[in-house]
Amino acid sequence: MMNACICNKHILRGLIRMTPLLFLSAFCLPVLAQEPPPRPVIVTFNDAQPLAFGAFSPGASGGTVTVAPSGTRSSAGDVVLLSMGFIYTPAMFYVRANPGTVLSVLVSPPVTLTGSSGGTLTLQVAGTLPASPFVTTLPWPQQTTVLIGGTLTAGNIASNPPGTYTGNFTVIFVQE
């Protein structure tokens, strides 16, 4: 019985001596991660299509019109979507960057659009495809298409008469 106890002590001492070696060898293993992009990092972008909401009519109480980055259009409240041949599209940008470049898309706070016959609409730009932030994967000079959606808030028909509403918003591409 005594020998078994001594044997266990020797095994325990051996394990205690090996433990630092096991920890040390764990820190020596290579770590694999995404490669950094080539240097210098070059990023270019061009606007290719505007954010457009098509034709719609606010009712007695108003509401919202949304164009998603995927290109679908929807309304809420008392807004009727019209099919009169006017297009609705998300904003489109072409981005060129080295593969592995991480980009975030920042947009301006809500902006006011002014109507050609009077009235104003509020535009909140939101949502990107691909979702921000994203990693570019295409080799230079191929381009990644970035789509950006938004939501218009309209008042009633009296405060938003028929016409063309225009304005500008800011999109910033940040290379991380």
C-alpha positions as CSV (number, residue, x, y, z in Angstrom):
1,M,0.0,0.0,0.0
2,M,2.9,2.3,0.8
3,N,4.4,1.8,-2.7
4,A,1.2,3.0,-4.4
5,C,1.2,6.2,-2.5
6,I,4.9,6.9,-3.3
7,C,4.2,6.1,-7.0
8,N,1.3,8.6,-7.0
9,K,3.7,11.3,-5.6
10,H,6.2,10.7,-8.4
11,I,3.5,11.0,-11.0
12,L,2.2,14.2,-9.4
13,R,5.8,15.6,-9.3
14,G,6.2,14.7,-13.0
15,L,3.0,16.4,-13.9
16,I,3.9,19.5,-12.0
17,R,7.2,19.7,-13.8
18,M,5.6,19.1,-17.2
19,T,2.8,21.7,-16.7
20,P,5.0,24.8,-17.3
21,L,6.3,23.1,-20.5
22,L,2.7,22.5,-21.7
23,F,1.8,26.1,-21.1
24,L,5.0,27.3,-22.8
25,S,4.4,25.2,-25.8
26,A,0.8,26.5,-26.1
27,F,2.2,30.0,-26.5
28,C,4.6,28.9,-29.2
29,L,1.8,27.7,-31.6
30,P,1.4,29.9,-34.7
31,V,-1.8,32.0,-34.7
32,L,-3.6,32.3,-38.0
33,A,-5.6,35.4,-38.8
34,Q,-6.7,37.4,-41.8
35,E,-3.8,38.9,-43.6
36,P,-3.5,42.7,-43.6
37,P,-4.2,44.3,-46.9
38,P,-1.2,45.3,-49.1
39,R,0.4,48.7,-48.3
40,P,-0.3,51.4,-49.1
41,V,-4.1,50.9,-48.8
42,I,-5.9,52.4,-51.7
43,V,-9.6,53.1,-51.5
44,T,-11.7,54.8,-54.2
45,F,-15.4,55.1,-54.6
46,N,-17.9,56.5,-57.1
47,D,-21.5,57.2,-56.8
48,A,-23.4,55.2,-59.4
49,Q,-27.1,55.9,-58.7
50,P,-29.1,58.1,-56.5
51,L,-31.5,57.1,-53.7
52,A,-34.9,57.4,-55.2
53,F,-38.4,56.7,-53.7
54,G,-40.6,56.7,-56.8
55,A,-44.1,58.1,-56.9
56,F,-46.3,58.2,-53.8
57,S,-49.1,60.2,-52.2
58,P,-49.4,61.1,-48.6
59,G,-52.9,61.0,-47.2
60,A,-54.7,63.0,-44.5
61,S,-52.1,62.1,-41.8
62,G,-48.9,61.4,-43.7
63,G,-46.4,58.6,-43.0
64,T,-43.2,57.1,-44.3
65,V,-41.8,55.6,-47.5
66,T,-38.8,53.2,-47.2
67,V,-36.4,51.9,-49.8
68,A,-34.3,49.1,-48.4
69,P,-30.7,48.5,-49.6
70,S,-32.1,45.3,-51.2
71,G,-34.3,47.6,-53.5
72,T,-37.7,46.8,-52.0
73,R,-40.1,49.7,-51.3
74,S,-42.7,49.9,-48.5
75,S,-44.9,52.5,-46.8
76,A,-46.3,53.1,-43.4
77,G,-49.0,55.3,-42.1
78,D,-51.3,57.0,-44.6
79,V,-49.0,56.9,-47.6
80,V,-50.0,55.3,-50.9
81,L,-47.3,53.9,-53.2
82,L,-48.0,54.7,-56.8
83,S,-46.8,53.0,-60.0
84,M,-46.5,55.8,-62.4
85,G,-43.2,54.9,-64.1
86,F,-41.0,56.7,-61.6
87,I,-38.2,54.5,-60.4
88,Y,-37.3,53.7,-56.8
89,T,-33.7,52.6,-56.0
90,P,-31.2,52.5,-53.2
91,A,-28.2,54.7,-53.5
92,M,-25.4,52.8,-55.2
93,F,-21.6,53.3,-54.8
94,Y,-18.8,51.4,-56.5
95,V,-15.9,50.9,-54.1
96,R,-12.4,49.8,-55.1
97,A,-10.0,48.6,-52.4
98,N,-7.3,46.1,-51.8
99,P,-8.6,42.7,-50.6
100,G,-8.8,42.5,-46.9
101,T,-9.6,46.2,-46.4
102,V,-12.2,46.8,-43.7
103,L,-14.6,49.6,-44.5
104,S,-17.4,51.2,-42.4
105,V,-20.1,53.3,-43.9
106,L,-21.2,56.5,-42.0
107,V,-24.2,58.5,-43.2
108,S,-25.4,62.0,-42.3
109,P,-28.1,62.7,-39.8
110,P,-31.6,63.3,-41.1
111,V,-31.7,65.9,-43.9
112,T,-34.6,68.0,-45.3
113,L,-35.7,67.6,-48.9
114,T,-37.3,70.6,-50.6
115,G,-40.3,70.3,-52.9
116,S,-40.6,72.0,-56.3
117,S,-44.1,73.1,-55.4
118,G,-43.4,73.8,-51.7
119,G,-43.3,71.5,-48.8
120,T,-40.5,69.5,-47.2
121,L,-39.8,65.9,-46.5
122,T,-37.3,64.4,-43.9
123,L,-34.8,61.8,-45.2
124,Q,-33.1,59.4,-42.8
125,V,-30.5,57.4,-44.7
126,A,-30.1,53.9,-43.1
127,G,-29.0,50.4,-44.0
128,T,-26.2,49.2,-46.2
129,L,-25.7,46.1,-48.3
130,P,-23.2,44.6,-47.6
131,A,-23.8,45.4,-43.9
132,S,-21.3,47.9,-42.4
133,P,-18.5,47.3,-41.5
134,F,-17.5,44.9,-44.3
135,V,-14.2,43.4,-45.7
136,T,-13.4,43.8,-49.3
137,T,-12.6,40.6,-51.0
138,L,-12.2,41.5,-54.7
139,P,-8.7,42.1,-56.1
140,W,-7.8,45.6,-57.3
141,P,-9.2,47.1,-59.6
142,Q,-12.5,45.1,-59.3
143,Q,-15.2,46.9,-57.5
144,T,-17.6,46.1,-54.6
145,T,-21.1,47.4,-55.0
146,V,-22.4,49.1,-51.9
147,L,-26.2,49.8,-51.7
148,I,-27.7,52.3,-49.2
149,G,-31.4,52.7,-48.3
150,G,-33.4,55.3,-46.5
151,T,-36.8,56.4,-45.2
152,L,-38.7,59.5,-46.1
153,T,-41.1,61.0,-43.6
154,A,-44.0,62.9,-45.2
155,G,-46.7,65.1,-43.6
156,N,-50.2,65.2,-44.9
157,I,-51.1,66.0,-48.5
158,A,-51.6,69.7,-47.7
159,S,-48.1,70.1,-46.3
160,N,-46.5,68.0,-49.1
161,P,-48.0,68.9,-52.4
162,P,-47.2,67.0,-55.6
163,G,-43.8,67.7,-57.1
164,T,-40.1,66.7,-57.1
165,Y,-38.3,66.8,-53.8
166,T,-34.6,67.0,-53.8
167,G,-31.7,67.3,-51.3
168,N,-28.3,66.0,-50.5
169,F,-26.9,63.6,-47.9
170,T,-23.4,62.7,-47.0
171,V,-21.9,59.2,-47.1
172,I,-18.4,58.6,-45.6
173,F,-16.4,55.4,-46.2
174,V,-14.0,54.9,-43.3
175,Q,-11.0,52.5,-43.8
176,E,-10.3,50.8,-40.5
